[in-house]
Amino acid sequence: MTTSGGSRGDSNESSQKGTTMAVSPNSDVDQLNQGFVDMSLNSNQDNSWDLFLGNKNGDGGGWRSWVQPDTKKTDESANNQISGDYIYVSEDELLSDDYDSDDSQESHDTRKKNPWFSEFFGILDDLTPQQINEPVRQWHCPACQNGPCSIKWYRGMKSFLTHIKTKGTRRPKLHRDLAKLLDEELCRRGAMVIQSGESYGKWKGLDKDVKDHEIVWPPMVIVMNTQLQQDENEKWIGIGTQELLSYFDSYEAVRARSSFGPEGHRGMSVLIFDTSAVGYLEAERLSKEFEHEGLGRDAWDHYPNVFHLEGNKRQLYGFMATKEDLEIFNQYSHAKLKMKFELVSYQEKVVKRLKQMNEDSQQLHWYKKKVAKQEISLKALEESFWIVSQKLKKLEEESRIVRERTQLYHEQNKEEMDFQEKFFKDQLKVIQDARNAYKKEESKRIEKSCVDERKEKVES
């Protein structure tokens, strides 16, 4: 709800002219400033304020059996328990917490049916409270399944509970949800386990209901005593917005405004911060720094020193803005010029946002680590690719040389084969001609022998 306007009731004051003035705790801003009308200022007091803050920067898949009833199991039984397919899960998947739960929307029995826990609670339902609390009984962690610790046995329910309640890495959220679910299940079944050396139900902590309060939004810090002097028209003038921002530039205020009335500057200014949890923390840091220097709300209301003792400069006071402060600030402002603000829940606007920022920061840190690993892997792949490319180029060059040499050898061999072919053909022709000549001569000799034989027969 946006709130503007309003005024504070008038109250009595007593003032005394001079270099100092005592003001009653409930004095109005205009009444306080009226006491300085006749005050004479030295030349070194004009256009000057003094800010005394100590430090501007401010310091201010799974197993077939999740439980082993007895350590004296046979080897065959043990082998059967750890049989089954083992699914590889990368380190990034183990470190990330992709598991999401909504306890407020699901009943206890529904959460027991979660795929991560269903087999574990199915076995647990078959056991009596006495069997659950047997010190010799051993347990597997369902939240660690498929991970490096999935083969580990936890002897006794106490040891198992200690593991799921204190697991800091590899699915921590899943382990915490399992711990809550198991605690509730054991309570329902009357098998509550008390850790060694601990007592249960002997202390009372804080109320579960978180106390909340309303704050002004956007975050603002009221800066008092920002008047300087009266002009020729007897109107008060004071600090400018840019000058005010420059005094507190280390606190990251986004803008500043001053309050004006019928008599001019009212000596009341406001620093406005970013509408975020960080903006509220910056405003709160500035307010605490004022308070640490003794320049907070209590000092201004009860014993303000308008001028600093050293240097005769006006001393600035500051504190976190409240609804009443802004109503006084808007007292003489027109509707469109009034400071717009609203009252919001501190838990909603600051606490929850800071928690969300923390979660986002952790998630960002995880992603940065993941990206760094990917960059390392990418660099290794690039180096491997370069090496393989060089080897491929070398192989291609060697292959080209082999092809050229093979082609050269082929041409040489072809030329040699052609020569040998011609040579052998010539030799064959010579042999063939010699053979034909021999056959011809032999045929003539035989014919001559036959003729001679016939002649001899005729003569005889």
JOGISUL-V420944 format. One record per pair of residues at least 24 apart in sequence whose C-alpha atoms are under 7 Angstrom apart, sorted by the first residue. I is the first residue (numbers start at 1). J is the second residue. Records with the same first field share a line. If there is no record, write none. Layout:
I = J + J
This chain:
1 = 342 + 343
2 = 340 + 341 + 342
3 = 340 + 341 + 342
4 = 327 + 330 + 338 + 339 + 340
5 = 327 + 330 + 331
6 = 327 + 328 + 331
7 = 327 + 328 + 331
8 = 328
22 = 303
23 = 302 + 303
24 = 302
25 = 301 + 302
26 = 301
29 = 266
30 = 266
45 = 312 + 313
47 = 228
48 = 313 + 314
49 = 313 + 314 + 315
50 = 313 + 314 + 315 + 316
51 = 315 + 316
53 = 289 + 290 + 293
54 = 293
56 = 250
57 = 250
60 = 285 + 289
61 = 87 + 145 + 146
62 = 145 + 146
66 = 120 + 139 + 140
67 = 138 + 139 + 140
68 = 137 + 138 + 139
69 = 137 + 138
70 = 136 + 137
71 = 136
86 = 146
87 = 146
88 = 146
89 = 146 + 147
94 = 170 + 171
95 = 169 + 170 + 171
96 = 170 + 171
97 = 171 + 173
99 = 174
116 = 142 + 143
117 = 142
129 = 189 + 190 + 191
133 = 157
143 = 174 + 175
158 = 193 + 195
212 = 345 + 346 + 347
213 = 345 + 346
214 = 343 + 344 + 345 + 346
215 = 343 + 344 + 345 + 346
216 = 321 + 322 + 323 + 341 + 342 + 343 + 344
217 = 341 + 342 + 343 + 344
218 = 272 + 273 + 274 + 275 + 341
219 = 272 + 273 + 275 + 279 + 280 + 283
220 = 270 + 271 + 272 + 273 + 283 + 320 + 321
221 = 270 + 271 + 272 + 283 + 287 + 318 + 319 + 320 + 321
222 = 269 + 270 + 271 + 318 + 319 + 320 + 321
223 = 268 + 269 + 270 + 316 + 317 + 318 + 319
224 = 267 + 268 + 269 + 316 + 317 + 318
225 = 267 + 268 + 306 + 315 + 316 + 317
226 = 267 + 268 + 269 + 316
227 = 265 + 266 + 267
235 = 263 + 264
236 = 263 + 264 + 265
237 = 264 + 265
238 = 265 + 267
251 = 282 + 286
259 = 329
260 = 332
261 = 332
277 = 349 + 350 + 353 + 354
284 = 320
287 = 318 + 319 + 320
290 = 317 + 318 + 319
